[in-house]
């Protein structure tokens, strides 16, 4: 347990940041799961819509510092490729 005033403050700040980061990360994962669910349902429109909604959420997580910028870009890229492949496969 922290004994110094500055250490107590740092502990409080870390707890606040941790809870904020967890909330942002959970929200991001939820939107990614919506994309997965749309692909499982074979719904092209829902998959494209879920991707459009998920991209800003992922990029906002990067801007808040929860994710690194490169990590967020990689996630967006891979999700876009998955949705595009799904759309192409369902059109054929």
PEBEL-V560089 format. One record per run of one state. SS is the DSSP state (h for helix, s for strand, l for the rest). FROM is the first residue (numbers start at 1). LEN is the number of residues. If there is no record, write none. Layout:
BEGIN
SS_FROM_LEN, SS_FROM_LEN
END
This chain:
BEGIN
l_1_4, h_5_36, l_41_3, h_44_20, l_64_5, h_69_23, l_92_1
END
